[in-house]
Amino acid sequence: MNSEVGGKATKGETLLKCQQNLLRQRDAIAHRMKKLAAKQVELTKKTDAVKEKIKKKYADMKRVLDEDLRITLAQLDTEHEATEKLVEDKIEDCYHLTQELDQELAKISNEVKTNGSDIQVNTKFRISETLKLTDPDLIQTDDFKNDQLLSLTINLLLFIRSQVPVTKKLFQSYASEVVLDADTAHPKLIISPEGDSATYTETWQDVPETPSRFDNTLNVISERGFSDGRHYWEVDVSGKTYWELGLTYPSILRKGREEDCWLGRGKESWCVEYFNGDYTAWYGGVKHELPLLAGRQFTRIGVFCSFPGGLVCFLGADTMTPLHCFSAGTFTDILHQALCPGHDNEGTNWKCLKICDAKRSPPVL
């Protein structure tokens, strides 16, 4: 009897301890949630503060450029006004001489021939001198200085264009080397020996069958993946009418139904697709229409991912125009770059997709 009571007491004590332990854990989790909420507020404040500082710097740049423009135009206006005054003075000289000539013509009929001859000689000399002094070709602006001003302005514009968009410099610092893995490429893709391009062909290539090779969709992924940090890469898509670019876990399906292997159709990959002028973003089989980009063409597409931020971003790298961003939260596996150059699209899509050196992007025009 006593043993039963003791057993019940022991069991009760165990349950009580368990309850107390769970309460402590719940309190710890509640405390963690408060700290996460505070962190969220802190991050928002930090981001807003940085945005405000950057906006002020851009406003300062605008004020500097506006003031420089005002000074430059004022200097040109001053010279123009001086030149205009000179032209007006010459016109006035000619006008006064014309009036005097009219008076001379009125008098000449009343003068004797000898005096008339003297008047004509004197008048001819004055006319010759006036025409010489009022020659329009003698009135010149400082073309050399104007050319220098224009040249300096062009150089300033080129410098500014080389610096903006500033996000270009930031993303270039995250540029990662991409080498395509030919052993993963669909048999109708030709991968360059350097692993930097993929080209569609109607001919089925004589390649070994491997578990990693895509056999139902025109995909290829990179040899190496990454599991931390920030990474950026660019692909030349010029002359293409159909392509898909993205990032994928190694677990993406390689065999089976075609739709299951497409980029962005499962939760293993993210992509942006371009087809005949229209852009769409895909993840988890969900299609995101991008109507604001319809008809726009980019020479290069940039892809950025951030493990700390849980981001997958696609950009028109020519101007760093945002195409679409996915907030992935936490990545659960290694990420590989992935691309699909697309089929021939009725003979309009034979050009390859080529990996670019993202650190040496062409200048923005």
LODREN-441715 format. One line per 4 residues: number of its first residue (from 0); for each residue x, y, z of C-alpha. Coordinates in pm, whole numbers, plus 50000, padded with zeros to 5 digits. Example, Ala and Ser with C-alpha at 12.3 -4.5 7.8 and 13.67 -1.06 7.14 Angstrom:
<rs>
0 = 51230 49550 50780  51367 49894 50714 $
</rs>
This chain:
<rs>
0 = 50000 50000 50000  50274 50239 50098  50467 50149 49785  50168 50237 49570 $
4 = 50134 50571 49745  50504 50629 49704  50480 50538 49336  50195 50778 49281 $
8 = 50387 51051 49463  50692 50989 49250  50485 50995 48934  50316 51315 49050 $
12 = 50649 51475 49120  50776 51375 48777  50470 51524 48606  50508 51841 48811 $
16 = 50874 51870 48714  50783 51808 48352  50514 52074 48373  50753 52322 48530 $
20 = 51015 52244 48268  50767 52299 47985  50655 52626 48144  51017 52743 48160 $
24 = 51068 52645 47798  50749 52822 47697  50867 53134 47882  51202 53105 47707 $
28 = 51032 53080 47368  50803 53373 47453  51110 53573 47553  51279 53475 47226 $
32 = 50973 53590 47029  50992 53928 47204  51360 53955 47118  51291 53862 46756 $
36 = 51015 54124 46738  51256 54381 46883  51518 54271 46629  51264 54319 46352 $
40 = 51198 54674 46470  51573 54738 46497  51636 54609 46144  51356 54825 46005 $
44 = 51497 55133 46178  51848 55057 46050  51725 55008 45693  51515 55326 45708 $
48 = 51813 55520 45845  52041 55398 45566  51775 55477 45304  51737 55828 45447 $
52 = 52113 55889 45441  52138 55767 45083  51842 55985 44978  52014 56287 45133 $
56 = 52336 56210 44949  52149 56185 44620  51978 56516 44702  52321 56667 44771 $
60 = 52450 56536 44438  52149 56687 44263  52212 57022 44433  52580 57014 44332 $
64 = 52492 56926 43972  52213 57186 43959  52449 57454 44092  52720 57353 43846 $
68 = 52465 57366 43564  52352 57713 43679  52710 57846 43687  52796 57697 43347 $
72 = 52482 57834 43178  52530 58175 43348  52883 58196 43210  52759 58110 42861 $
76 = 52475 58363 42893  52722 58636 43000  52939 58579 42695  52633 58560 42472 $
80 = 52501 58892 42606  52839 59058 42545  52848 58926 42189  52490 59035 42130 $
84 = 52578 59387 42253  52872 59399 42013  52648 59297 41721  52389 59557 41820 $
88 = 52658 59827 41834  52777 59735 41485  52419 59741 41354  52373 60085 41512 $
92 = 52695 60210 41344  52564 60089 41008  52227 60250 41075  52382 60590 41156 $
96 = 52598 60574 40844  52291 60487 40636  52114 60796 40774  52415 61014 40692 $
100 = 52428 60869 40342  52062 60953 40293  52139 61311 40392  52437 61323 40156 $
104 = 52221 61194 39873  51966 61469 39940  52232 61738 39928  52435 61614 39635 $
108 = 52200 61748 39371  52254 62105 39500  52633 62095 39506  52864 62193 39229 $
112 = 53038 61915 39043  53378 61975 39203  53243 61972 39557  53032 61670 39467 $
116 = 53344 61486 39361  53510 61557 39700  53200 61443 39884  53193 61114 39692 $
120 = 53559 61042 39770  53510 61113 40142  53188 60911 40153  53345 60611 39979 $
124 = 53624 60606 40237  53380 60614 40531  53166 60342 40375  53471 60122 40318 $
128 = 53590 60168 40677  53247 60101 40823  53199 59784 40619  53544 59670 40725 $
132 = 53475 59729 41095  53129 59571 41089  53225 59250 40907  53017 58974 41081 $
136 = 53307 58731 41046  53505 58946 41290  53250 58876 41563  53324 58534 41708 $
140 = 53231 58341 42020  53505 58153 42205  53444 57824 42026  53750 57663 42184 $
144 = 53622 57736 42534  53271 57617 42441  53413 57294 42302  53611 57249 42623 $
148 = 53298 57305 42832  53106 57049 42628  53393 56801 42648  53416 56841 43026 $
152 = 53039 56795 43055  53055 56477 42846  53340 56346 43062  53136 56418 43375 $
156 = 52838 56232 43226  53057 55934 43135  53201 55929 43486  52856 55940 43647 $
160 = 52734 55664 43415  53037 55455 43511  52938 55490 43877  52566 55425 43852 $
164 = 52362 55236 43922  52555 55205 44248  52394 54865 44306  52601 54742 44010 $
168 = 52920 54800 44209  52768 54624 44509  52655 54315 44318  52985 54296 44129 $
172 = 53160 54251 44463  52959 53928 44504  53038 53796 44155  53091 53419 44155 $
176 = 53248 53197 43893  53001 52970 43717  53104 52655 43531  52825 52447 43381 $
180 = 52829 52074 43447  52805 51895 43111  52712 51571 43291  52383 51731 43399 $
184 = 52292 51879 43060  52000 51749 42855  52130 51554 42551  52000 51826 42318 $
188 = 52227 52086 42478  52582 52155 42368  52796 52274 42659  53114 52461 42564 $
192 = 53448 52307 42669  53494 52594 42915  53152 52527 43062  53045 52888 43005 $
196 = 52766 52844 42747  52473 52619 42658  52332 52590 42306  52020 52407 42191 $
200 = 52050 52164 41902  51791 51940 41739  52044 51660 41730  52045 51423 42027 $
204 = 52405 51425 42155  52594 51103 42214  52649 51152 42585  52665 50901 42871 $
208 = 52346 50845 43065  52399 50953 43426  52162 50988 43722  52237 51362 43732 $
212 = 52144 51426 43366  51814 51596 43279  51632 51385 43020  51296 51560 42977 $
216 = 51372 51932 43000  51650 52144 42849  51827 52219 43178  52187 52228 43292 $
220 = 52322 52324 43634  52660 52439 43764  52939 52207 43873  52983 52374 44209 $
224 = 52722 52493 44452  52739 52720 44755  52590 52705 45100  52666 53042 45254 $
228 = 52746 53403 45176  52619 53616 44888  52659 53529 44520  52590 53704 44190 $
232 = 52619 53594 43829  52515 53723 43488  52409 53556 43164  52412 53705 42814 $
236 = 52058 53660 42675  52089 53891 42373  51920 53761 42057  51713 53509 42252 $
240 = 51334 53472 42238  51307 53200 42502  51514 53122 42812  51493 53029 43181 $
244 = 51745 53123 43450  51753 53040 43816  51889 52861 44119  51820 52508 44235 $
248 = 51890 52255 44506  52065 51936 44390  51742 51750 44469  51558 51891 44164 $
252 = 51407 51608 43962  51613 51508 43657  51390 51230 43519  51021 51171 43480 $
256 = 50741 51404 43377  50868 51713 43200  50677 51964 43416  50826 51824 43737 $
260 = 51178 51893 43609  51119 52248 43492  51285 52526 43690  51054 52683 43946 $
264 = 50784 52417 43916  50878 52256 44248  51006 52383 44580  51363 52291 44485 $
268 = 51422 52581 44244  51351 52944 44159  51353 53096 43811  51256 53376 43576 $
272 = 51134 53276 43231  51132 53486 42913  50918 53383 42617  50839 53601 42314 $
276 = 50860 53929 42504  50687 53820 42827  50852 53761 43164  50726 53529 43438 $
280 = 50877 53423 43770  50827 53073 43911  50865 52898 44247  50679 52600 44389 $
284 = 50471 52573 44073  50329 52922 44130  50347 53155 43832  50411 53527 43890 $
288 = 50324 53743 43590  50554 54043 43534  50344 54265 43303  50543 54584 43368 $
292 = 50840 54423 43192  50647 54316 42882  50831 54409 42564  51152 54508 42744 $
296 = 51470 54340 42631  51792 54312 42828  52135 54213 42706  52222 54051 43037 $
300 = 52024 53901 43322  52171 53901 43671  52086 53650 43945  52166 53723 44310 $
304 = 52121 53509 44617  52190 53586 44980  52208 53310 45238  52201 53559 45528 $
308 = 51902 53736 45376  51727 53434 45227  51688 53616 44897  51679 53514 44532 $
312 = 51671 53821 44308  51661 53854 43929  51769 54175 43756  51800 54322 43409 $
316 = 52176 54367 43450  52205 54632 43175  52042 54888 43406  52004 54678 43724 $
320 = 51628 54682 43671  51458 54454 43927  51265 54173 43759  51148 53974 44063 $
324 = 51268 53882 44412  51181 53576 44617  51209 53583 44996  51311 53226 45055 $
328 = 51364 53261 45429  51617 52991 45510  51782 52781 45241  51784 52413 45331 $
332 = 52053 52283 45096  52337 52377 44863  52234 52603 44574  52346 52555 44214 $
336 = 52309 52798 43926  52071 52664 43663  51970 52762 43312  51762 52652 43017 $
340 = 51839 52803 42673  51500 52687 42541  51404 52513 42218  51443 52670 41873 $
344 = 51107 52854 41905  51021 52830 41535  51375 52916 41429  51410 53232 41640 $
348 = 51607 53097 41936  51924 52928 41815  52167 53154 41999  52342 53020 42310 $
352 = 52309 53136 42669  52655 53250 42776  52787 53306 43126  52940 53655 43157 $
356 = 53218 53793 43371  52993 53982 43612  53287 54188 43737  53337 54341 43393 $
360 = 52988 54429 43278  52956 54663 42979  52892 55031 43059  52534 55154 43094 $
364 = 52435 55351 42781 $
</rs>
